[in-house]
């Protein structure tokens, strides 16, 4: 994400758990950020996203963007806040990369 923001100067706008793919090949982990429909160029942000429908995944949206008073523009730190929410979800749901934590009602206390 940082490389895409810094060099081609693109903001993603819709970072969520469903838009991050991970695969392991020969013991090395590769991560890919996909679904670039809402992405915009930094120097041309007023032209809007490439998609005609401008919706985001609300649970991962930056807090500031969920306010009815927020008028933009979308910034790098908004995407970083979305990445934080994705990481938080993974930490809460998985005990290791291959084992999901059982639902609370299934746990014995």
Secondary structure, 3 states (H helix, E strand, C coil): CHHHHHCCCEECCCCCHHHEEEEEECCEEEEEECCCCCCEEHHHHHHCCCCCCCCCCHHHCCHHHHCCCCCCCCCHHHHHHHHHHHHHHHHHHEEECCEECCCHHHCCC
